[in-house]
Amino acid sequence: MAASIANHLARNKMARVAGGLYLSFVLASILADVLGHIGKGTPQLVYETILTSEW
């Protein structure tokens, strides 16, 4: 009986860890998508900005 309770608790803990990792992945994907759209936009505009930059 004690082994089945321990096994159940271990599976619950593993499920929570997996759910946390999945949630982290989803949030990181959303953040990357939002940050990926910050900037000039088209490759041509980025290229022109690099060429005209004074650094």
C-alpha contacts under 8 A as a table, 3 or more apart, distances in Angstrom:
res1	aa1	res2	aa2	distance
1	M	4	S	5.38
1	M	5	I	6.52
2	A	5	I	5.18
2	A	6	A	6.19
3	A	6	A	5.09
3	A	7	N	6.03
4	S	7	N	4.95
4	S	8	H	6.05
5	I	8	H	5.04
5	I	9	L	6.17
6	A	9	L	5.08
6	A	10	A	6.08
7	N	10	A	5.06
7	N	11	R	6.20
8	H	11	R	5.15
8	H	12	N	6.21
9	L	12	N	5.02
9	L	13	K	6.16
10	A	13	K	5.10
10	A	14	M	6.13
11	R	14	M	5.00
11	R	15	A	6.04
12	N	15	A	5.06
12	N	16	R	6.22
13	K	16	R	5.12
13	K	17	V	6.23
14	M	17	V	5.11
14	M	18	A	6.09
15	A	18	A	5.07
15	A	19	G	6.00
16	R	19	G	5.00
16	R	20	G	6.05
17	V	20	G	5.05
17	V	21	L	6.19
18	A	21	L	5.11
18	A	22	Y	6.12
19	G	22	Y	5.02
19	G	23	L	6.08
20	G	23	L	5.09
20	G	24	S	6.09
21	L	24	S	5.01
21	L	25	F	6.14
22	Y	25	F	5.04
22	Y	26	V	6.27
23	L	26	V	5.13
23	L	27	L	6.19
24	S	27	L	5.17
24	S	28	A	6.01
25	F	28	A	5.10
25	F	29	S	6.10
26	V	29	S	5.10
26	V	30	I	6.29
27	L	30	I	5.12
27	L	31	L	6.13
28	A	31	L	5.03
28	A	32	A	6.01
29	S	32	A	5.09
29	S	33	D	6.11
30	I	33	D	5.08
30	I	34	V	6.23
31	L	34	V	5.14
31	L	35	L	6.07
32	A	35	L	5.12
32	A	36	G	5.75
33	D	36	G	5.04
33	D	37	H	6.64
34	V	37	H	5.63
34	V	38	I	7.17
35	L	38	I	5.44
36	G	39	G	7.91
37	H	41	G	7.43
38	I	41	G	7.74
40	K	45	L	6.23
40	K	46	V	5.97
41	G	45	L	6.79
41	G	46	V	7.15
42	T	45	L	5.41
42	T	46	V	6.51
43	P	46	V	5.08
43	P	47	Y	6.06
44	Q	47	Y	5.06
44	Q	48	E	6.20
45	L	48	E	5.13
45	L	49	T	6.13
46	V	49	T	5.09
46	V	50	I	6.23
47	Y	50	I	5.17
47	Y	51	L	6.26
48	E	51	L	5.09
48	E	52	T	6.16
49	T	52	T	5.25
49	T	53	S	5.94
50	I	53	S	5.22
